[in-house]
Amino acid sequence: MFVRTQRLTLRPGWREDAVELARAIGHETVVRNLARAPWPYTLEAAETFTSSFEAPAEPKFLIFEHQGGPARLIGGIGIGPFEKEAHDFGYWLTPDAWGRGYATEAGAAVLRAARAAGIRHVGAGHFLDNPASGRVLRKLGFRPTGRVTQVYSRGRGVALPSARYALDLAEAGTVDNDPRARMAA
């Protein structure tokens, strides 16, 4: 599945994306806010990750900016199992893409795809020292659950407190803030 928004194209990762993926995610400031990504992030890690798209079981995409020239890989986003959640939302953006609304734009598109796929409940979380992700989650309609759990960060090598959020995709009005987004199978 591909999803296109006004400024972004979301598509599965391909092996040919590994070099660009390693470059985009390969910043300690990115990896420190993720649970599963190792630090340093190597080309081998990128190749392993892109091979995980071969049998997609959930909405999972690389994010490409397609404005102002050739498309460039700026992040990753998806919904999949994590810890006790069957459907957990997560994303990352390369640092020069921060602060432009891309996370919210891509997140709304992925949540619409999840709703179309029949997913009704989605969880999410962010490390407490990354409040910007909490703002993105709230913009997307996620609500804080009041729970804080310890989540292991592979990039930091320690467990850290993470605020938990929930979103009911069956509720009217959630994630419908960009009617220009299109999905293609």
Order of alpha helices (4+ residues) and beta strands (2+ residues): beta-beta-alpha-alpha-alpha-beta-beta-beta-alpha-beta-alpha-beta-beta-beta
